[in-house]
Amino acid sequence: MNIEEKIAELSQKAKEIRKLALRAICQANSGHPGGSLSVADILTVLYFDLLKHNPQNPNWEDRDRVVISKGHASPAVYASLALAGYFEPQDFVNNFRKINSAFQGHIDRLKVAGIEASTGSLGQGLSMANGMALGLRLNKSSQKVYAILSDGELQEGQCWEAIMAAGHYKLGNLTAIIDRNRIQLDGWTENTMALEPLDKKFEAFGWTVQSIDGHNLKEIRSAIELSWQRQSTDKPYVIIANTIKGKGVSFMEDQVRWHGTAPKAEELEKALAELA
């Protein structure tokens, strides 16, 4: 398969992730569509192209680790795992956010195969990823650790402690990917608590920084592959993926309302038609 065929295949998979996530949110009448749609392309490249993982053996010792710090994007995460073969897609759609269901609003590593770290309060995922990266390095393991963060959670102080620690310990086996969609629950991130210049801040803490179009599958692939080209004692790597909240559904794109509002049945049908 050449690169163009691969990109076409990944593009179709990203659409499937978006559609499955929206179906689950609509059926539950609860969830976060905006950030699920914005991160879908990043998850696609990881789970269907570059990540070392095994759906038949989720605890495979040689797997790469993915820490989903932005755990409220659980619909896209569950959709990715389901389509990768960790569980049946319809099980997720039917049971998302139901009482006593494994498919909670925030991901739980004790209940869903393929989840490396549970989330609840935001801002904690990078700290957990740091610990995994340190542990793998101490064991002289070659596996990689990816932490996927939202931009809104970078307003949490714990994130910057973790960013400082990763730079200090030179965690070259750690790649952070920021879903920079610029919208959070309260509105635009820059109005709530300004983050820019985000690249310079990471550089000041000892990270290598790359900014990309977070919906360009080629750019995502290239950035992740570039992050591999380091020794275990080198700098941690951060990919600032510039994305659009609600990407792929015209009436959801760049709209604060769709941070945490479930689509109604007629809105779902319109969204699915756009993603066909």
Residue, then its C-alpha position, 0 to 999 in steps of 0.5 A: m500500500n502506498i502512502e496515498e492509499k494509506i491516507a485514504e484508508l485512514s481518512q475513512k477510519a476517522k469518519e467511522i470514529r466520528k460517526l460511532a462517537l456521535r451515535a453513542i452520544c446521541q443515544a445516551n443524550s449526554g457526552h462531549p462531541g466537540g472535543s471527540l471530533s477534534v481529536a479523531d484524526i490523531l487517534t486514527v493515526l495512532y491506533f490504525d497506523l503507528l501504535k504498537h498494540n494488540p487488541q487480542n492481548p491488551n496487556w501485551e508487555d511490548r505495547d506502546r502506552v497511550v494516556i488520554s488525559k482529555g478523558h471527556a473525549s471518551p466517545a472518540v476513544y471508545a470508538s477507536l478501540a472498538l473499531a480496532g477490535y478491543f470490543e464490539p462497537q455496538d456494545f459501546v453505543n448501547n451502553f455509553r454513560k449508562i449506570n454500571s456500564a464500563f463505558q463511563g463518561h470518563i475512561d476507566r482503565l479497570k473496566v475497559a480493555g485498551i485504556e492505560a489510565s483513568t481520568g476524572s479531574l483533568g490535568q493529571g494525565l501527563s503526570m501519569a505518562n511521565g511515570m510510565a516513561l520513567g518506568l520504561r526507561l528504568n527497565k531499558s524498554s523501547q516502548k513509547v509513551y503518548a499523552i493526549l491533552s486538551d488545551g483547556e486543561l493546560q490551565e491546570g497547575q499540575c500540567w506545568e509541574a509535569i511539563m517541568a519534570a519531563g524536561h528535567y528528566k529528559l524523557g525522550n520516550l515521551t510524546a505529548i500531543i495537544d488537541r489545540n482546538r481553542i475552545q473549552l467549556d467556558g468559551w475560547t481558551e485565550n479569553t478564559m486563561a491565555l496559553e500563548p505563546l504555547d510553543k515558547k513555554f514548552e521550549a523553556f521547560g526543555w521540550t522539543v516542539q512541533s506545530i502541525d495541522g491536527h486534521n492533516l493525516k500526513e502531518i500527524r504521521s510525520a510528526i509522530e515519526l519524527s518524535w521517534q528519532r531521539q535517544s532515551t536520554d533526549k528531550p521530551y517531544v510535544i506536538i501542538a496539533n491545531t484542530i477545530k472543535g467539532k471537526g467534520v460537522s459544519f454546524m458543530e465546528d468552532q461552536v462552544r455549545w457543542h463542547g458538551t451538548a448531545p445532538k438530537a436525533e435529527e441533528l445526528e442524521k444531519a451530522l452523519a450525512e455530512l460524514a458519509 
